[in-house]
Amino acid sequence: MTTVLITGITGQDGSYLADFLLDKGYDVHGMVRRSSTETFLRIEHIRDRITIHQADLLDQLSLINLIEKVQPDEIYNLAAMSFVPTSWVQPVLTAEFTAVGVTKMLEAIRLVNKKIKFYQASSSEMFGKVQEVPQRETTPFYPRSPYGVAKVYGHFITVNYRESYDIFACSGILFNHESPRRGKEFVTRKITDAVARIKCGLQDKLYLGNLDAKRDWGYAGDYVKAMWMMLQQEKSEDYVIATGETHSVREFCEKAFSHAGLEWQDYVGLDPRLVRPAEVDLLIGDPTKAHNRLGWHPEHTFGELVDMMVDEDLNRYRQ
């Protein structure tokens, strides 16, 4: 039985990855930080099938002890300060978790067992002010937020440890991926949750920032499969994971409200306070390498994703 350690297992990606690896017959272990309010909602349905451990990306010794205890064959580092707007408010903390934390995990692998396969969650936010359309593995990075800057560090330190210590280390440059498990602070879930609340008479208006921002949105359940596929290759490389399509926040609103039988213009207002200090206007990934090398393709369309999220939120409020 293959043993895996997932950091950030209580998050959207971590929970879907845990589901996927359990179906593959893995012995799944998750790392969580000690906090005053522990939220295991996304993994409640599999709590009796996984093992949870407490450790912290900022505590090198806790990582070393955890790896020695679990003896994983694969580690997926999905933990980070992952909400871009918060990175403007807490830029130093973002750097510590999202950048330096990656180094501490890689260093723990180097010290305990260099045979462990490592996956690092990179981000399309690294492209920021895009230098090329669409964005591929060779596109130069130009991050536009403290989060994006920290992710660039995490990406390149993974490359550095791969090349310096012959560690099997991959970075998945994942473009935006959503699901019904997405946090409500993210714009996609903020929209679908508001649609459901408005439909059920619990909310009157939805306020958003930049409606013209364009993103390459996919389904998180499809994207975790790509993470696993990267670690099953003979050689460790980095891959862009994306749909190859881009849609604006306005289009997302149109689709979500329309699915609930509502006209989006009647309910959506603009709030300039929600506009980022430095905006990322356009992201669209080129997943050709993942198609050709991994055989990976997204299985859900943009429309199916939006409908799925709206339906889940509607069902929740109706219950």
Backbone torsions as a table, in degrees:
resi	resn	phi	psi	omega
1	MET	NA	129.1	178.6
2	THR	-78.0	134.4	-179.6
3	THR	-104.1	134.2	-178.3
4	VAL	-128.1	146.2	173.5
5	LEU	-119.0	125.3	179.9
6	ILE	-115.8	117.9	170.2
7	THR	-85.8	146.2	-176.5
8	GLY	73.1	30.4	-175.6
9	ILE	-67.1	-21.6	-179.8
10	THR	-84.2	-4.6	179.4
11	GLY	-85.0	179.6	-179.8
12	GLN	-56.0	-57.3	-175.7
13	ASP	-66.1	-40.5	-179.0
14	GLY	-61.2	-39.3	-178.6
15	SER	-70.7	-41.9	177.7
16	TYR	-66.2	-39.3	178.6
17	LEU	-64.6	-41.3	177.9
18	ALA	-60.7	-44.4	175.9
19	ASP	-56.1	-48.6	-176.2
20	PHE	-63.0	-44.9	-176.4
21	LEU	-73.5	-32.0	174.0
22	LEU	-61.4	-41.4	177.7
23	ASP	-64.7	-25.3	177.6
24	LYS	-84.1	-4.0	179.3
25	GLY	88.6	17.2	180.0
26	TYR	-75.3	153.8	166.6
27	ASP	-90.1	106.6	-168.9
28	VAL	-98.7	125.3	175.5
29	HIS	-120.0	139.2	-180.0
30	GLY	-121.4	143.2	177.1
31	MET	-105.0	130.2	176.7
32	VAL	-130.1	153.8	174.7
33	ARG	-85.6	147.7	173.5
34	ARG	-71.8	126.9	177.3
35	SER	-142.9	162.4	-177.5
36	SER	-71.5	-27.0	177.6
37	THR	-125.1	100.2	-179.0
38	GLU	-87.3	129.6	-179.0
39	THR	-118.7	108.8	179.6
40	PHE	-112.7	23.9	-173.2
41	LEU	-57.9	-42.5	-175.8
42	ARG	-69.8	-21.0	-178.4
43	ILE	-115.5	12.8	-178.1
44	GLU	-59.1	-35.5	-177.1
45	HIS	-71.6	-12.1	-179.5
46	ILE	-125.5	12.4	-176.2
47	ARG	-55.9	-34.5	-177.6
48	ASP	-81.8	-0.9	-178.7
49	ARG	-114.1	-2.2	180.0
50	ILE	-127.7	164.2	177.9
51	THR	-114.9	125.6	-178.8
52	ILE	-101.8	135.7	178.0
53	HIS	-126.8	148.8	175.4
54	GLN	-97.1	128.7	174.5
55	ALA	-162.8	178.1	-174.0
56	ASP	-146.8	134.3	178.8
57	LEU	-61.4	-20.9	-179.9
58	LEU	-89.3	-4.4	-177.2
59	ASP	-115.5	96.8	-175.7
60	GLN	-55.4	-43.6	-176.4
61	LEU	-65.2	-37.3	179.7
62	SER	-64.6	-33.6	178.2
63	LEU	-70.1	-43.8	178.3
64	ILE	-61.2	-47.3	-179.7
65	ASN	-61.9	-39.8	-178.9
66	LEU	-66.0	-44.1	-179.8
67	ILE	-65.8	-38.5	177.0
68	GLU	-64.4	-35.9	-178.4
69	LYS	-74.0	-46.6	-174.2
70	VAL	-80.7	-33.6	-176.5
71	GLN	54.1	57.8	-176.2
72	PRO	-76.0	151.7	171.8
73	ASP	-86.8	-30.4	-179.7
74	GLU	-135.7	143.4	173.9
75	ILE	-127.0	128.8	175.4
76	TYR	-111.8	113.4	-178.1
77	ASN	-93.9	92.4	-178.7
78	LEU	-104.5	-4.7	-178.8
79	ALA	-76.4	138.3	177.8
80	ALA	-174.0	168.0	166.5
81	MET	-85.0	100.2	-160.9
82	SER	-101.5	-2.3	-177.3
83	PHE	-97.7	113.6	-171.7
84	VAL	-55.5	-49.4	-179.1
85	PRO	-57.2	-35.3	178.9
86	THR	-66.3	-26.2	-179.4
87	SER	-66.2	-22.7	174.3
88	TRP	-74.4	-31.2	-178.1
89	VAL	-83.3	-35.3	-179.0
90	GLN	-127.0	65.8	-175.2
91	PRO	-66.9	-35.6	-178.2
92	VAL	-71.2	-45.1	177.9
93	LEU	-61.2	-39.1	177.0
94	THR	-59.2	-44.0	179.3
95	ALA	-63.4	-39.5	-177.5
96	GLU	-66.1	-47.0	-178.0
97	PHE	-76.3	-49.8	-168.1
98	THR	-83.1	-21.6	179.5
99	ALA	-110.3	-67.7	-174.8
100	VAL	-64.6	-33.5	178.9
101	GLY	-58.5	-33.7	177.8
102	VAL	-65.2	-42.4	178.5
103	THR	-61.3	-41.5	-178.6
104	LYS	-66.1	-37.3	177.2
105	MET	-67.8	-44.8	178.7
106	LEU	-63.0	-39.5	178.8
107	GLU	-65.9	-37.1	176.7
108	ALA	-63.7	-41.0	176.9
109	ILE	-63.1	-44.2	179.8
110	ARG	-59.8	-38.6	-176.5
111	LEU	-79.1	-34.0	-173.7
112	VAL	-94.1	-51.0	-175.7
113	ASN	-163.4	103.9	-176.8
114	LYS	-74.0	-2.8	178.2
115	LYS	-84.2	-10.6	179.3
116	ILE	-65.6	134.8	175.3
117	LYS	-86.3	134.7	-171.7
118	PHE	-122.6	131.8	174.2
119	TYR	-114.1	128.5	176.9
120	GLN	-110.9	130.9	179.5
121	ALA	-82.5	94.3	172.2
122	SER	-84.8	178.7	-170.1
123	SER	-144.9	148.3	174.5
124	SER	-64.5	-19.2	177.1
125	GLU	-62.7	-15.7	176.3
126	MET	-65.7	-27.9	-179.1
127	PHE	-76.2	-33.2	172.6
128	GLY	48.5	-109.3	177.0
129	LYS	-80.0	89.7	-163.2
130	VAL	-60.2	137.3	-179.3
131	GLN	-97.5	-4.3	-176.2
132	GLU	-162.5	143.1	178.6
133	VAL	-127.9	123.8	-4.5
134	PRO	-75.8	174.3	-179.5
135	GLN	-93.1	133.4	179.5
136	ARG	-127.8	-175.4	-175.7
137	GLU	-60.3	-27.6	-176.3
138	THR	-95.5	-2.0	-179.1
139	THR	-68.5	130.0	178.7
140	PRO	-61.6	145.9	178.2
141	PHE	-85.1	145.7	175.7
142	TYR	-149.2	70.9	-173.8
143	PRO	-64.1	148.7	-176.2
144	ARG	-122.7	20.3	177.5
145	SER	-154.4	158.5	174.1
146	PRO	-56.4	-33.7	176.7
147	TYR	-63.1	-48.1	179.7
148	GLY	-60.9	-41.1	178.5
149	VAL	-62.3	-44.8	-179.8
150	ALA	-63.9	-38.8	178.5
151	LYS	-65.2	-35.4	176.9
152	VAL	-62.5	-42.7	176.6
153	TYR	-60.4	-48.6	179.9
154	GLY	-58.9	-37.7	178.8
155	HIS	-64.5	-50.6	-174.6
156	PHE	-74.7	-28.0	176.0
157	ILE	-70.3	-29.0	174.8
158	THR	-67.4	-43.8	175.5
159	VAL	-60.0	-42.3	-177.2
160	ASN	-63.3	-43.7	179.1
161	TYR	-69.7	-33.1	176.2
162	ARG	-62.4	-45.3	-175.8
163	GLU	-81.1	-28.3	-176.4
164	SER	-85.9	-36.4	-171.8
165	TYR	-120.8	7.6	178.8
166	ASP	56.7	40.2	175.5
167	ILE	-89.9	138.4	175.6
168	PHE	-75.1	97.0	-174.3
169	ALA	-132.7	122.8	-179.4
170	CYS	-118.2	148.2	168.9
171	SER	-116.3	128.8	172.5
172	GLY	-97.6	115.0	178.8
173	ILE	-86.9	85.0	-174.3
174	LEU	-85.0	127.8	172.0
175	PHE	-79.5	173.1	-172.0
176	ASN	-52.0	128.7	179.2
177	HIS	-135.4	130.3	-168.8
178	GLU	-123.7	174.6	179.2
179	SER	-178.6	172.6	173.2
180	PRO	-63.4	-15.2	178.6
181	ARG	-91.1	2.0	179.6
182	ARG	-64.5	144.2	177.1
183	GLY	-65.2	146.6	-176.1
184	LYS	-70.3	-9.9	177.8
185	GLU	-78.2	-18.5	179.4
186	PHE	-80.9	144.0	-168.8
187	VAL	-60.1	-36.4	-178.1
188	THR	-64.6	-48.3	-179.3
189	ARG	-72.3	-32.1	175.6
190	LYS	-59.3	-40.5	179.9
191	ILE	-68.4	-52.2	-175.1
192	THR	-66.6	-34.5	176.7
193	ASP	-66.1	-41.1	179.3
194	ALA	-66.8	-39.3	177.3
195	VAL	-57.1	-46.8	-179.4
196	ALA	-64.2	-42.5	-179.4
197	ARG	-66.6	-40.6	178.6
198	ILE	-65.4	-43.3	179.5
199	LYS	-61.4	-34.3	-178.5
200	CYS	-91.7	5.9	177.0
201	GLY	76.0	22.4	-177.7
202	LEU	-100.8	-8.3	-175.9
203	GLN	-150.7	149.5	-177.8
204	ASP	-102.8	-42.1	-173.6
205	LYS	-135.6	158.9	173.4
206	LEU	-124.7	127.5	179.8
207	TYR	-109.5	130.8	-178.2
208	LEU	-130.1	170.6	179.1
209	GLY	-96.4	-105.3	-175.6
210	ASN	-85.1	105.6	-178.9
211	LEU	-76.8	-14.5	-176.6
212	ASP	-91.2	-8.1	178.2
213	ALA	-60.4	133.7	-177.5
214	LYS	-113.0	136.0	-178.7
215	ARG	-134.2	156.5	174.6
216	ASP	-97.3	98.5	-172.4
217	TRP	-100.5	126.6	174.8
218	GLY	-126.4	-177.7	-177.6
219	TYR	-97.3	126.4	-176.2
220	ALA	-56.3	-36.8	179.8
221	GLY	-61.3	-31.9	175.5
222	ASP	-73.8	-36.8	-171.2
223	TYR	-74.1	-30.7	179.5
224	VAL	-67.8	-27.5	176.1
225	LYS	-63.1	-38.2	178.0
226	ALA	-64.1	-37.6	177.2
227	MET	-57.1	-49.1	-178.9
228	TRP	-62.7	-41.8	-178.3
229	MET	-61.8	-34.1	178.9
230	MET	-61.5	-38.7	-177.0
231	LEU	-82.0	-3.5	178.5
232	GLN	-97.9	1.6	-178.8
233	GLN	-82.0	162.9	177.5
234	GLU	-70.2	-34.3	-176.1
235	LYS	-122.7	140.3	179.6
236	SER	-85.2	125.0	179.4
237	GLU	-141.7	171.2	178.6
238	ASP	-102.5	146.7	-175.5
239	TYR	-138.2	138.9	167.6
240	VAL	-81.5	128.6	176.9
241	ILE	-117.3	115.2	-173.8
242	ALA	-159.7	173.1	177.1
243	THR	-92.8	-22.2	-175.2
244	GLY	83.4	9.8	176.0
245	GLU	-122.1	152.9	175.3
246	THR	-128.4	143.3	-180.0
247	HIS	-138.3	146.8	179.3
248	SER	-84.0	163.0	174.6
249	VAL	-59.7	-36.0	177.6
250	ARG	-60.6	-44.2	177.9
251	GLU	-62.2	-39.9	178.2
252	PHE	-60.9	-43.6	178.2
253	CYS	-60.5	-48.3	-179.2
254	GLU	-55.7	-47.1	-176.9
255	LYS	-67.2	-43.6	-175.9
256	ALA	-66.5	-48.4	-179.2
257	PHE	-67.0	-39.6	180.0
258	SER	-61.6	-38.7	-179.6
259	HIS	-63.0	-27.7	178.8
260	ALA	-94.5	6.3	178.8
261	GLY	76.7	28.2	-178.2
262	LEU	-120.3	155.7	176.5
263	GLU	-97.8	115.6	-168.6
264	TRP	-62.5	-34.2	-177.8
265	GLN	-63.0	-22.6	-179.3
266	ASP	-73.6	-15.3	-170.4
267	TYR	-127.0	-14.6	-174.3
268	VAL	-99.7	127.4	175.2
269	GLY	-119.0	164.5	-178.9
270	LEU	-104.4	138.5	176.9
271	ASP	-129.1	106.9	-176.8
272	PRO	-59.6	-20.1	178.8
273	ARG	-68.0	-17.2	-178.1
274	LEU	-90.8	-0.8	178.2
275	VAL	-82.4	134.5	-178.0
276	ARG	-69.5	152.4	175.2
277	PRO	-57.2	-37.1	175.5
278	ALA	-134.7	111.7	-172.2
279	GLU	-85.0	146.6	168.3
280	VAL	-100.0	110.7	-169.6
281	ASP	-82.3	-37.6	-172.1
282	LEU	-145.1	126.2	172.1
283	LEU	-131.3	128.4	174.0
284	ILE	-150.8	121.2	-173.7
285	GLY	-93.0	154.6	174.1
286	ASP	-109.6	100.4	-175.3
287	PRO	-88.9	22.3	-175.3
288	THR	-56.1	-44.1	-179.0
289	LYS	-61.9	-42.7	178.4
290	ALA	-64.8	-36.7	177.0
291	HIS	-62.7	-48.7	-172.5
292	ASN	-77.5	-41.2	-174.9
293	ARG	-88.2	-40.1	-175.6
294	LEU	-96.1	-24.2	-171.8
295	GLY	75.4	22.7	-177.6
296	TRP	-91.5	138.0	173.4
297	HIS	-142.5	142.9	175.7
298	PRO	-66.0	142.5	-176.4
299	GLU	-103.7	-8.5	-179.2
300	HIS	-122.8	138.7	177.9
301	THR	-82.4	168.5	176.4
302	PHE	-57.8	-46.2	-179.3
303	GLY	-62.5	-42.1	178.8
304	GLU	-63.3	-38.8	179.4
305	LEU	-62.7	-49.4	-178.8
306	VAL	-61.9	-45.8	179.7
307	ASP	-59.9	-42.9	179.9
308	MET	-59.4	-44.5	-177.6
309	MET	-68.4	-42.1	178.7
310	VAL	-63.9	-44.8	-178.7
311	ASP	-60.8	-43.2	179.8
312	GLU	-62.6	-43.8	-179.5
313	ASP	-69.1	-38.6	176.4
314	LEU	-61.3	-45.3	-180.0
315	ASN	-61.2	-38.9	-177.3
316	ARG	-65.3	-45.7	-178.2
317	TYR	-73.0	-32.9	178.3
318	ARG	-67.9	-31.3	177.4
319	GLN	-72.7	NA	NA
